[in-house]
Amino acid sequence: MANCTFLGHRDCPETIKSKLRKVLVDLITNHDVDMFYVGHQGQFDAYVHSELKKLKQEYPKINYAVVLAYMPGKKTEYDDYSDTMLPEGIESVHPHYAISWRNNWMLRQADYVVTYITHSWGGAYQYAEKARHQKKVVINL
């Protein structure tokens, strides 16, 4: 069995949803991916999370976790914490570095990385390059 994570620009169009679904179904049915780790920082992550929730109904063998970068506070930052997790060790990371630390943690877990990258700058691009350097299978939508 294999693991997958996701990296993408904060903003992305709704038009990626159908391609995202096709890629996810292919990973599940043809590459034995059964665990998915997704962040929660932007629209791309929201689309991924929504699609994984739907696919869990069709493919009960899969699991997914929304990987938080910060300890939940008093303010409701996330409506439903039932599918979230905090990676071990993040509690000791300074908040300024928490997203980077979480992204590195997710990359370490992954065999496959699904990305939404449209330009060659910014955090999503840097982490996609890091994934390639680490010989992960990178699939850009």
N, CA, C and O atoms as a GROMACS GRO file, in nm:
protein
  564
    1MET      N    1   0.083  -0.118   0.000
    1MET     CA    2   0.000   0.000   0.000
    1MET      C    3   0.088   0.125   0.000
    1MET      O    4   0.203   0.122   0.045
    2ALA      N    5   0.033   0.234  -0.050
    2ALA     CA    6   0.112   0.355  -0.068
    2ALA      C    7   0.038   0.476  -0.011
    2ALA      O    8  -0.082   0.472   0.014
    3ASN      N    9   0.115   0.583   0.009
    3ASN     CA   10   0.062   0.709   0.064
    3ASN      C   11   0.074   0.820  -0.038
    3ASN      O   12   0.161   0.818  -0.126
    4CYS      N   13  -0.014   0.919  -0.026
    4CYS     CA   14  -0.014   1.034  -0.116
    4CYS      C   15  -0.035   1.161  -0.035
    4CYS      O   16  -0.108   1.161   0.064
    5THR      N   17   0.029   1.268  -0.078
    5THR     CA   18   0.003   1.399  -0.020
    5THR      C   19  -0.019   1.498  -0.133
    5THR      O   20  -0.010   1.464  -0.251
    6PHE      N   21  -0.049   1.622  -0.096
    6PHE     CA   22  -0.091   1.723  -0.192
    6PHE      C   23  -0.021   1.855  -0.164
    6PHE      O   24  -0.002   1.893  -0.049
    7LEU      N   25   0.018   1.923  -0.272
    7LEU     CA   26   0.079   2.056  -0.262
    7LEU      C   27   0.021   2.142  -0.373
    7LEU      O   28   0.014   2.099  -0.488
    8GLY      N   29  -0.021   2.261  -0.339
    8GLY     CA   30  -0.076   2.346  -0.443
    8GLY      C   31  -0.086   2.490  -0.400
    8GLY      O   32  -0.081   2.522  -0.282
    9HIS      N   33  -0.101   2.576  -0.499
    9HIS     CA   34  -0.120   2.717  -0.470
    9HIS      C   35  -0.249   2.736  -0.390
    9HIS      O   36  -0.345   2.659  -0.405
   10ARG      N   37  -0.250   2.836  -0.308
   10ARG     CA   38  -0.366   2.865  -0.223
   10ARG      C   39  -0.492   2.883  -0.306
   10ARG      O   40  -0.599   2.833  -0.271
   11ASP      N   41  -0.480   2.956  -0.417
   11ASP     CA   42  -0.594   2.981  -0.505
   11ASP      C   43  -0.588   2.888  -0.625
   11ASP      O   44  -0.482   2.870  -0.685
   12CYS      N   45  -0.700   2.829  -0.658
   12CYS     CA   46  -0.707   2.747  -0.779
   12CYS      C   47  -0.851   2.744  -0.828
   12CYS      O   48  -0.945   2.763  -0.750
   13PRO      N   49  -0.869   2.720  -0.958
   13PRO     CA   50  -1.004   2.722  -1.014
   13PRO      C   51  -1.081   2.594  -0.984
   13PRO      O   52  -1.023   2.487  -0.964
   14GLU      N   53  -1.210   2.607  -0.982
   14GLU     CA   54  -1.298   2.492  -0.960
   14GLU      C   55  -1.286   2.389  -1.072
   14GLU      O   56  -1.320   2.272  -1.054
   15THR      N   57  -1.237   2.433  -1.186
   15THR     CA   58  -1.225   2.344  -1.302
   15THR      C   59  -1.128   2.228  -1.280
   15THR      O   60  -1.129   2.132  -1.357
   16ILE      N   61  -1.044   2.235  -1.178
   16ILE     CA   62  -0.951   2.124  -1.153
   16ILE      C   63  -1.018   2.003  -1.089
   16ILE      O   64  -0.961   1.895  -1.087
   17LYS      N   65  -1.139   2.021  -1.038
   17LYS     CA   66  -1.204   1.913  -0.962
   17LYS      C   67  -1.216   1.782  -1.040
   17LYS      O   68  -1.190   1.675  -0.986
   18SER      N   69  -1.256   1.789  -1.167
   18SER     CA   70  -1.274   1.664  -1.243
   18SER      C   71  -1.141   1.595  -1.267
   18SER      O   72  -1.133   1.472  -1.258
   19LYS      N   73  -1.038   1.671  -1.298
   19LYS     CA   74  -0.906   1.611  -1.318
   19LYS      C   75  -0.852   1.554  -1.186
   19LYS      O   76  -0.793   1.446  -1.184
   20LEU      N   77  -0.874   1.627  -1.078
   20LEU     CA   78  -0.833   1.579  -0.946
   20LEU      C   79  -0.899   1.444  -0.916
   20LEU      O   80  -0.832   1.351  -0.871
   21ARG      N   81  -1.027   1.435  -0.939
   21ARG     CA   82  -1.098   1.309  -0.913
   21ARG      C   83  -1.040   1.195  -0.996
   21ARG      O   84  -1.020   1.085  -0.944
   22LYS      N   85  -1.014   1.219  -1.124
   22LYS     CA   86  -0.957   1.115  -1.210
   22LYS      C   87  -0.822   1.067  -1.158
   22LYS      O   88  -0.795   0.947  -1.154
   23VAL      N   89  -0.739   1.161  -1.116
   23VAL     CA   90  -0.607   1.125  -1.063
   23VAL      C   91  -0.622   1.044  -0.935
   23VAL      O   92  -0.553   0.944  -0.917
   24LEU      N   93  -0.710   1.086  -0.846
   24LEU     CA   94  -0.730   1.014  -0.720
   24LEU      C   95  -0.782   0.872  -0.744
   24LEU      O   96  -0.733   0.778  -0.682
   25VAL      N   97  -0.878   0.857  -0.832
   25VAL     CA   98  -0.931   0.724  -0.862
   25VAL      C   99  -0.821   0.636  -0.922
   25VAL      O  100  -0.811   0.518  -0.888
   26ASP      N  101  -0.739   0.692  -1.010
   26ASP     CA  102  -0.627   0.616  -1.067
   26ASP      C  103  -0.529   0.573  -0.958
   26ASP      O  104  -0.484   0.458  -0.958
   27LEU      N  105  -0.497   0.662  -0.866
   27LEU     CA  106  -0.405   0.626  -0.758
   27LEU      C  107  -0.462   0.514  -0.671
   27LEU      O  108  -0.390   0.423  -0.630
   28ILE      N  109  -0.591   0.520  -0.644
   28ILE     CA  110  -0.656   0.419  -0.560
   28ILE      C  111  -0.665   0.285  -0.633
   28ILE      O  112  -0.631   0.180  -0.576
   29THR      N  113  -0.710   0.287  -0.757
   29THR     CA  114  -0.739   0.162  -0.827
   29THR      C  115  -0.618   0.099  -0.896
   29THR      O  116  -0.612  -0.023  -0.911
   30ASN      N  117  -0.522   0.180  -0.939
   30ASN     CA  118  -0.410   0.127  -1.016
   30ASN      C  119  -0.275   0.132  -0.944
   30ASN      O  120  -0.180   0.068  -0.988
   31HIS      N  121  -0.266   0.208  -0.835
   31HIS     CA  122  -0.137   0.223  -0.767
   31HIS      C  123  -0.144   0.189  -0.618
   31HIS      O  124  -0.049   0.215  -0.544
   32ASP      N  125  -0.255   0.131  -0.575
   32ASP     CA  126  -0.271   0.085  -0.436
   32ASP      C  127  -0.248   0.194  -0.332
   32ASP      O  128  -0.202   0.165  -0.221
   33VAL      N  129  -0.281   0.317  -0.365
   33VAL     CA  130  -0.272   0.424  -0.264
   33VAL      C  131  -0.394   0.410  -0.174
   33VAL      O  132  -0.508   0.408  -0.221
   34ASP      N  133  -0.369   0.401  -0.044
   34ASP     CA  134  -0.480   0.386   0.050
   34ASP      C  135  -0.478   0.488   0.163
   34ASP      O  136  -0.569   0.490   0.246
   35MET      N  137  -0.375   0.573   0.167
   35MET     CA  138  -0.368   0.677   0.270
   35MET      C  139  -0.331   0.809   0.205
   35MET      O  140  -0.237   0.818   0.127
   36PHE      N  141  -0.408   0.912   0.239
   36PHE     CA  142  -0.389   1.045   0.182
   36PHE      C  143  -0.373   1.146   0.295
   36PHE      O  144  -0.447   1.144   0.394
   37TYR      N  145  -0.275   1.236   0.280
   37TYR     CA  146  -0.252   1.344   0.375
   37TYR      C  147  -0.272   1.477   0.303
   37TYR      O  148  -0.207   1.503   0.202
   38VAL      N  149  -0.362   1.560   0.354
   38VAL     CA  150  -0.392   1.688   0.290
   38VAL      C  151  -0.382   1.799   0.394
   38VAL      O  152  -0.417   1.780   0.511
   39GLY      N  153  -0.336   1.916   0.351
   39GLY     CA  154  -0.331   2.033   0.438
   39GLY      C  155  -0.467   2.100   0.446
   39GLY      O  156  -0.569   2.042   0.408
   40HIS      N  157  -0.468   2.223   0.497
   40HIS     CA  158  -0.595   2.294   0.508
   40HIS      C  159  -0.577   2.445   0.493
   40HIS      O  160  -0.647   2.523   0.558
   41GLN      N  161  -0.482   2.486   0.407
   41GLN     CA  162  -0.450   2.626   0.397
   41GLN      C  163  -0.517   2.702   0.283
   41GLN      O  164  -0.513   2.825   0.284
   42GLY      N  165  -0.576   2.638   0.188
   42GLY     CA  166  -0.629   2.714   0.075
   42GLY      C  167  -0.735   2.638  -0.003
   42GLY      O  168  -0.782   2.533   0.040
   43GLN      N  169  -0.771   2.694  -0.117
   43GLN     CA  170  -0.877   2.636  -0.199
   43GLN      C  171  -0.839   2.498  -0.253
   43GLN      O  172  -0.923   2.408  -0.258
   44PHE      N  173  -0.713   2.481  -0.294
   44PHE     CA  174  -0.671   2.350  -0.344
   44PHE      C  175  -0.691   2.243  -0.237
   44PHE      O  176  -0.747   2.137  -0.265
   45ASP      N  177  -0.646   2.271  -0.116
   45ASP     CA  178  -0.664   2.175  -0.006
   45ASP      C  179  -0.812   2.147   0.019
   45ASP      O  180  -0.850   2.033   0.045
   46ALA      N  181  -0.895   2.250   0.010
   46ALA     CA  182  -1.039   2.232   0.032
   46ALA      C  183  -1.100   2.141  -0.074
   46ALA      O  184  -1.182   2.055  -0.043
   47TYR      N  185  -1.060   2.159  -0.200
   47TYR     CA  186  -1.110   2.072  -0.307
   47TYR      C  187  -1.066   1.928  -0.285
   47TYR      O  188  -1.144   1.835  -0.302
   48VAL      N  189  -0.939   1.910  -0.248
   48VAL     CA  190  -0.887   1.775  -0.223
   48VAL      C  191  -0.965   1.710  -0.110
   48VAL      O  192  -1.009   1.595  -0.122
   49HIS      N  193  -0.982   1.782   0.000
   49HIS     CA  194  -1.053   1.728   0.116
   49HIS      C  195  -1.195   1.687   0.078
   49HIS      O  196  -1.241   1.579   0.116
   50SER      N  197  -1.263   1.771   0.006
   50SER     CA  198  -1.400   1.743  -0.036
   50SER      C  199  -1.406   1.617  -0.123
   50SER      O  200  -1.494   1.532  -0.105
   51GLU      N  201  -1.313   1.605  -0.214
   51GLU     CA  202  -1.311   1.488  -0.304
   51GLU      C  203  -1.278   1.360  -0.227
   51GLU      O  204  -1.336   1.255  -0.253
   52LEU      N  205  -1.184   1.369  -0.132
   52LEU     CA  206  -1.149   1.251  -0.053
   52LEU      C  207  -1.267   1.204   0.031
   52LEU      O  208  -1.288   1.083   0.046
   53LYS      N  209  -1.343   1.297   0.085
   53LYS     CA  210  -1.464   1.260   0.162
   53LYS      C  211  -1.560   1.179   0.076
   53LYS      O  212  -1.614   1.078   0.121
   54LYS      N  213  -1.581   1.224  -0.048
   54LYS     CA  214  -1.670   1.152  -0.140
   54LYS      C  215  -1.614   1.014  -0.176
   54LYS      O  216  -1.686   0.914  -0.176
   55LEU      N  217  -1.485   1.011  -0.206
   55LEU     CA  218  -1.423   0.885  -0.249
   55LEU      C  219  -1.419   0.782  -0.137
   55LEU      O  220  -1.422   0.662  -0.163
   56LYS      N  221  -1.413   0.827  -0.013
   56LYS     CA  222  -1.414   0.735   0.101
   56LYS      C  223  -1.543   0.654   0.102
   56LYS      O  224  -1.543   0.538   0.145
   57GLN      N  225  -1.653   0.712   0.056
   57GLN     CA  226  -1.780   0.640   0.048
   57GLN      C  227  -1.775   0.531  -0.060
   57GLN      O  228  -1.832   0.423  -0.043
   58GLU      N  229  -1.707   0.560  -0.171
   58GLU     CA  230  -1.697   0.465  -0.281
   58GLU      C  231  -1.588   0.360  -0.259
   58GLU      O  232  -1.602   0.245  -0.302
   59TYR      N  233  -1.482   0.400  -0.192
   59TYR     CA  234  -1.366   0.313  -0.169
   59TYR      C  235  -1.339   0.309  -0.018
   59TYR      O  236  -1.249   0.379   0.029
   60PRO      N  237  -1.413   0.229   0.056
   60PRO     CA  238  -1.399   0.229   0.202
   60PRO      C  239  -1.261   0.189   0.254
   60PRO      O  240  -1.229   0.215   0.370
   61LYS      N  241  -1.179   0.128   0.168
   61LYS     CA  242  -1.045   0.087   0.212
   61LYS      C  243  -0.950   0.206   0.228
   61LYS      O  244  -0.847   0.194   0.294
   62ILE      N  245  -0.984   0.321   0.168
   62ILE     CA  246  -0.893   0.435   0.178
   62ILE      C  247  -0.915   0.511   0.309
   62ILE      O  248  -1.023   0.505   0.368
   63ASN      N  249  -0.811   0.581   0.350
   63ASN     CA  250  -0.818   0.670   0.466
   63ASN      C  251  -0.752   0.801   0.427
   63ASN      O  252  -0.670   0.806   0.336
   64TYR      N  253  -0.788   0.904   0.497
   64TYR     CA  254  -0.725   1.033   0.475
   64TYR      C  255  -0.722   1.110   0.606
   64TYR      O  256  -0.800   1.084   0.697
   65ALA      N  257  -0.630   1.205   0.613
   65ALA     CA  258  -0.621   1.292   0.729
   65ALA      C  259  -0.592   1.434   0.682
   65ALA      O  260  -0.509   1.456   0.594
   66VAL      N  261  -0.662   1.528   0.742
   66VAL     CA  262  -0.631   1.669   0.723
   66VAL      C  263  -0.523   1.700   0.826
   66VAL      O  264  -0.548   1.695   0.946
   67VAL      N  265  -0.403   1.732   0.778
   67VAL     CA  266  -0.288   1.750   0.866
   67VAL      C  267  -0.279   1.898   0.904
   67VAL      O  268  -0.253   1.984   0.820
   68LEU      N  269  -0.302   1.925   1.031
   68LEU     CA  270  -0.301   2.062   1.080
   68LEU      C  271  -0.158   2.110   1.102
   68LEU      O  272  -0.070   2.032   1.138
   69ALA      N  273  -0.136   2.238   1.079
   69ALA     CA  274  -0.005   2.297   1.103
   69ALA      C  275   0.003   2.361   1.241
   69ALA      O  276   0.112   2.386   1.293
   70TYR      N  277  -0.112   2.386   1.300
   70TYR     CA  278  -0.117   2.454   1.429
   70TYR      C  279  -0.210   2.380   1.524
   70TYR      O  280  -0.306   2.315   1.481
   71MET      N  281  -0.179   2.390   1.652
   71MET     CA  282  -0.269   2.337   1.753
   71MET      C  283  -0.400   2.414   1.743
   71MET      O  284  -0.399   2.537   1.731
   72PRO      N  285  -0.513   2.345   1.746
   72PRO     CA  286  -0.640   2.418   1.740
   72PRO      C  287  -0.653   2.514   1.858
   72PRO      O  288  -0.621   2.479   1.972
   73GLY      N  289  -0.698   2.634   1.828
   73GLY     CA  290  -0.716   2.735   1.932
   73GLY      C  291  -0.861   2.749   1.971
   73GLY      O  292  -0.945   2.665   1.936
   74LYS      N  293  -0.890   2.855   2.043
   74LYS     CA  294  -1.028   2.881   2.086
   74LYS      C  295  -1.115   2.915   1.966
   74LYS      O  296  -1.232   2.876   1.961
   75LYS      N  297  -1.059   2.989   1.872
   75LYS     CA  298  -1.133   3.027   1.752
   75LYS      C  299  -1.156   2.903   1.665
   75LYS      O  300  -1.067   2.820   1.650
   76THR      N  301  -1.273   2.891   1.610
   76THR     CA  302  -1.302   2.777   1.523
   76THR      C  303  -1.233   2.798   1.390
   76THR      O  304  -1.280   2.874   1.305
   77GLU      N  305  -1.120   2.730   1.373
   77GLU     CA  306  -1.043   2.742   1.250
   77GLU      C  307  -1.083   2.635   1.150
   77GLU      O  308  -1.058   2.647   1.030
   78TYR      N  309  -1.144   2.532   1.201
   78TYR     CA  310  -1.180   2.418   1.118
   78TYR      C  311  -1.310   2.364   1.176
   78TYR      O  312  -1.318   2.334   1.295
   79ASP      N  313  -1.411   2.351   1.094
   79ASP     CA  314  -1.544   2.317   1.144
   79ASP      C  315  -1.555   2.176   1.201
   79ASP      O  316  -1.624   2.154   1.300
   80ASP      N  317  -1.488   2.081   1.140
   80ASP     CA  318  -1.502   1.941   1.180
   80ASP      C  319  -1.364   1.882   1.201
   80ASP      O  320  -1.290   1.861   1.105
   81TYR      N  321  -1.328   1.857   1.326
   81TYR     CA  322  -1.195   1.805   1.356
   81TYR      C  323  -1.188   1.652   1.352
   81TYR      O  324  -1.084   1.595   1.385
   82SER      N  325  -1.295   1.585   1.311
   82SER     CA  326  -1.298   1.439   1.317
   82SER      C  327  -1.198   1.372   1.223
   82SER      O  328  -1.156   1.259   1.247
   83ASP      N  329  -1.159   1.441   1.116
   83ASP     CA  330  -1.064   1.379   1.022
   83ASP      C  331  -0.930   1.453   1.020
   83ASP      O  332  -0.859   1.449   0.920
   84THR      N  333  -0.898   1.518   1.130
   84THR     CA  334  -0.772   1.593   1.136
   84THR      C  335  -0.669   1.521   1.222
   84THR      O  336  -0.702   1.431   1.300
   85MET      N  337  -0.545   1.562   1.205
   85MET     CA  338  -0.437   1.510   1.289
   85MET      C  339  -0.330   1.617   1.303
   85MET      O  340  -0.316   1.705   1.218
   86LEU      N  341  -0.255   1.608   1.409
   86LEU     CA  342  -0.136   1.690   1.429
   86LEU      C  343  -0.016   1.595   1.420
   86LEU      O  344  -0.010   1.498   1.494
   87PRO      N  345   0.077   1.623   1.330
   87PRO     CA  346   0.194   1.534   1.321
   87PRO      C  347   0.276   1.542   1.449
   87PRO      O  348   0.294   1.649   1.507
   88GLU      N  349   0.326   1.428   1.491
   88GLU     CA  350   0.406   1.424   1.614
   88GLU      C  351   0.526   1.517   1.602
   88GLU      O  352   0.600   1.513   1.504
   89GLY      N  353   0.545   1.600   1.702
   89GLY     CA  354   0.656   1.693   1.706
   89GLY      C  355   0.620   1.836   1.672
   89GLY      O  356   0.696   1.927   1.704
   90ILE      N  357   0.505   1.857   1.609
   90ILE     CA  358   0.471   1.993   1.566
   90ILE      C  359   0.444   2.086   1.684
   90ILE      O  360   0.455   2.208   1.671
   91GLU      N  361   0.410   2.029   1.797
   91GLU     CA  362   0.381   2.112   1.914
   91GLU      C  363   0.503   2.192   1.961
   91GLU      O  364   0.488   2.292   2.031
   92SER      N  365   0.622   2.149   1.924
   92SER     CA  366   0.743   2.220   1.966
   92SER      C  367   0.797   2.314   1.857
   92SER      O  368   0.902   2.376   1.876
   93VAL      N  369   0.726   2.326   1.745
   93VAL     CA  370   0.771   2.410   1.634
   93VAL      C  371   0.714   2.551   1.651
   93VAL      O  372   0.596   2.568   1.682
   94HIS      N  373   0.800   2.652   1.631
   94HIS     CA  374   0.754   2.791   1.637
   94HIS      C  375   0.647   2.812   1.529
   94HIS      O  376   0.663   2.763   1.417
   95PRO      N  377   0.538   2.883   1.561
   95PRO     CA  378   0.430   2.903   1.463
   95PRO      C  379   0.475   2.959   1.328
   95PRO      O  380   0.413   2.930   1.226
   96HIS      N  381   0.581   3.038   1.327
   96HIS     CA  382   0.630   3.094   1.201
   96HIS      C  383   0.676   2.984   1.104
   96HIS      O  384   0.670   3.002   0.982
   97TYR      N  385   0.722   2.872   1.157
   97TYR     CA  386   0.774   2.763   1.075
   97TYR      C  387   0.679   2.644   1.064
   97TYR      O  388   0.714   2.543   1.004
   98ALA      N  389   0.561   2.655   1.123
   98ALA     CA  390   0.472   2.539   1.135
   98ALA      C  391   0.425   2.484   1.001
   98ALA      O  392   0.422   2.362   0.983
   99ILE      N  393   0.390   2.570   0.906
   99ILE     CA  394   0.342   2.520   0.776
   99ILE      C  395   0.454   2.449   0.703
   99ILE      O  396   0.433   2.342   0.645
  100SER      N  397   0.574   2.507   0.704
  100SER     CA  398   0.689   2.441   0.639
  100SER      C  399   0.719   2.306   0.704
  100SER      O  400   0.744   2.208   0.636
  101TRP      N  401   0.716   2.304   0.837
  101TRP     CA  402   0.743   2.179   0.909
  101TRP      C  403   0.639   2.074   0.873
  101TRP      O  404   0.673   1.959   0.846
  102ARG      N  405   0.511   2.114   0.872
  102ARG     CA  406   0.402   2.022   0.837
  102ARG      C  407   0.418   1.971   0.693
  102ARG      O  408   0.400   1.852   0.667
  103ASN      N  409   0.452   2.062   0.599
  103ASN     CA  410   0.471   2.020   0.459
  103ASN      C  411   0.584   1.920   0.446
  103ASN      O  412   0.572   1.822   0.373
  104ASN      N  413   0.694   1.943   0.516
  104ASN     CA  414   0.805   1.848   0.514
  104ASN      C  415   0.763   1.713   0.572
  104ASN      O  416   0.800   1.608   0.519
  105TRP      N  417   0.686   1.716   0.679
  105TRP     CA  418   0.636   1.592   0.739
  105TRP      C  419   0.551   1.516   0.638
  105TRP      O  420   0.567   1.395   0.621
  106MET      N  421   0.460   1.586   0.570
  106MET     CA  422   0.373   1.521   0.471
  106MET      C  423   0.455   1.462   0.357
  106MET      O  424   0.425   1.352   0.309
  107LEU      N  425   0.558   1.533   0.312
  107LEU     CA  426   0.645   1.479   0.206
  107LEU      C  427   0.714   1.351   0.251
  107LEU      O  428   0.727   1.257   0.173
  108ARG      N  429   0.759   1.347   0.376
  108ARG     CA  430   0.826   1.226   0.425
  108ARG      C  431   0.732   1.105   0.423
  108ARG      O  432   0.778   0.992   0.405
  109GLN      N  433   0.604   1.126   0.440
  109GLN     CA  434   0.508   1.016   0.442
  109GLN      C  435   0.474   0.966   0.302
  109GLN      O  436   0.429   0.853   0.286
  110ALA      N  437   0.494   1.050   0.202
  110ALA     CA  438   0.435   1.028   0.069
  110ALA      C  439   0.521   0.944  -0.025
  110ALA      O  440   0.644   0.952  -0.026
  111ASP      N  441   0.451   0.863  -0.103
  111ASP     CA  442   0.508   0.797  -0.219
  111ASP      C  443   0.470   0.876  -0.345
  111ASP      O  444   0.547   0.885  -0.440
  112TYR      N  445   0.349   0.933  -0.341
  112TYR     CA  446   0.295   1.012  -0.452
  112TYR      C  447   0.262   1.151  -0.400
  112TYR      O  448   0.217   1.168  -0.287
  113VAL      N  449   0.284   1.251  -0.486
  113VAL     CA  450   0.251   1.390  -0.453
  113VAL      C  451   0.170   1.447  -0.568
  113VAL      O  452   0.219   1.457  -0.681
  114VAL      N  453   0.047   1.486  -0.539
  114VAL     CA  454  -0.038   1.549  -0.639
  114VAL      C  455  -0.028   1.700  -0.618
  114VAL      O  456  -0.047   1.749  -0.506
  115THR      N  457   0.001   1.772  -0.726
  115THR     CA  458   0.023   1.916  -0.714
  115THR      C  459  -0.069   1.996  -0.805
  115THR      O  460  -0.120   1.946  -0.906
  116TYR      N  461  -0.088   2.120  -0.767
  116TYR     CA  462  -0.150   2.219  -0.855
  116TYR      C  463  -0.052   2.336  -0.858
  116TYR      O  464  -0.055   2.423  -0.770
  117ILE      N  465   0.034   2.338  -0.959
  117ILE     CA  466   0.140   2.438  -0.972
  117ILE      C  467   0.124   2.508  -1.106
  117ILE      O  468   0.120   2.442  -1.211
  118THR      N  469   0.114   2.640  -1.104
  118THR     CA  470   0.098   2.716  -1.228
  118THR      C  471   0.213   2.811  -1.254
  118THR      O  472   0.224   2.867  -1.364
  119HIS      N  473   0.300   2.833  -1.155
  119HIS     CA  474   0.414   2.922  -1.175
  119HIS      C  475   0.532   2.874  -1.090
  119HIS      O  476   0.516   2.799  -0.994
  120SER      N  477   0.650   2.919  -1.127
  120SER     CA  478   0.773   2.866  -1.069
  120SER      C  479   0.826   2.950  -0.954
  120SER      O  480   0.946   2.975  -0.945
  121TRP      N  481   0.738   2.994  -0.867
  121TRP     CA  482   0.780   3.061  -0.744
  121TRP      C  483   0.679   3.026  -0.635
  121TRP      O  484   0.570   2.977  -0.663
  122GLY      N  485   0.718   3.053  -0.514
  122GLY     CA  486   0.628   3.028  -0.402
  122GLY      C  487   0.651   2.892  -0.338
  122GLY      O  488   0.725   2.808  -0.389
  123GLY      N  489   0.585   2.874  -0.225
  123GLY     CA  490   0.602   2.754  -0.145
  123GLY      C  491   0.561   2.626  -0.214
  123GLY      O  492   0.631   2.525  -0.205
  124ALA      N  493   0.448   2.628  -0.283
  124ALA     CA  494   0.400   2.506  -0.349
  124ALA      C  495   0.502   2.457  -0.452
  124ALA      O  496   0.532   2.338  -0.459
  125TYR      N  497   0.556   2.550  -0.530
  125TYR     CA  498   0.656   2.514  -0.630
  125TYR      C  499   0.781   2.457  -0.563
  125TYR      O  500   0.835   2.355  -0.606
  126GLN      N  501   0.828   2.523  -0.457
  126GLN     CA  502   0.948   2.478  -0.388
  126GLN      C  503   0.932   2.337  -0.332
  126GLN      O  504   1.023   2.255  -0.342
  127TYR      N  505   0.815   2.309  -0.274
  127TYR     CA  506   0.793   2.175  -0.219
  127TYR      C  507   0.776   2.071  -0.328
  127TYR      O  508   0.815   1.956  -0.310
  128ALA      N  509   0.718   2.109  -0.441
  128ALA     CA  510   0.708   2.015  -0.554
  128ALA      C  511   0.847   1.979  -0.604
  128ALA      O  512   0.874   1.863  -0.636
  129GLU      N  513   0.935   2.078  -0.612
  129GLU     CA  514   1.073   2.050  -0.653
  129GLU      C  515   1.143   1.961  -0.551
  129GLU      O  516   1.218   1.871  -0.589
  130LYS      N  517   1.119   1.986  -0.424
  130LYS     CA  518   1.177   1.902  -0.320
  130LYS      C  519   1.128   1.758  -0.334
  130LYS      O  520   1.205   1.663  -0.318
  131ALA      N  521   1.000   1.741  -0.365
  131ALA     CA  522   0.943   1.606  -0.385
  131ALA      C  523   1.011   1.536  -0.502
  131ALA      O  524   1.044   1.418  -0.493
  132ARG      N  525   1.032   1.609  -0.611
  132ARG     CA  526   1.101   1.550  -0.727
  132ARG      C  527   1.243   1.509  -0.690
  132ARG      O  528   1.289   1.400  -0.726
  133HIS      N  529   1.312   1.596  -0.617
  133HIS     CA  530   1.448   1.568  -0.574
  133HIS      C  531   1.452   1.442  -0.485
  133HIS      O  532   1.549   1.367  -0.488
  134GLN      N  533   1.347   1.421  -0.407
  134GLN     CA  534   1.338   1.304  -0.320
  134GLN      C  535   1.286   1.180  -0.393
  134GLN      O  536   1.260   1.076  -0.332
  135LYS      N  537   1.273   1.192  -0.525
  135LYS     CA  538   1.228   1.080  -0.610
  135LYS      C  539   1.085   1.036  -0.582
  135LYS      O  540   1.051   0.919  -0.600
  136LYS      N  541   1.002   1.129  -0.538
  136LYS     CA  542   0.859   1.100  -0.523
  136LYS      C  543   0.795   1.105  -0.662
  136LYS      O  544   0.846   1.172  -0.751
  137VAL      N  545   0.686   1.035  -0.681
  137VAL     CA  546   0.610   1.045  -0.805
  137VAL      C  547   0.524   1.171  -0.792
  137VAL      O  548   0.434   1.177  -0.708
  138VAL      N  549   0.551   1.271  -0.877
  138VAL     CA  550   0.481   1.399  -0.871
  138VAL      C  551   0.386   1.408  -0.990
  138VAL      O  552   0.426   1.392  -1.105
  139ILE      N  553   0.260   1.434  -0.961
  139ILE     CA  554   0.156   1.445  -1.064
  139ILE      C  555   0.098   1.586  -1.056
  139ILE      O  556   0.030   1.619  -0.959
  140ASN      N  557   0.127   1.668  -1.157
  140ASN     CA  558   0.074   1.804  -1.156
  140ASN      C  559  -0.058   1.810  -1.232
  140ASN      O  560  -0.069   1.762  -1.344
  141LEU      N  561  -0.156   1.869  -1.168
  141LEU     CA  562  -0.286   1.887  -1.234
  141LEU      C  563  -0.277   2.004  -1.330
  141LEU      O  564  -0.375   2.037  -1.396
   0.00000   0.00000   0.00000
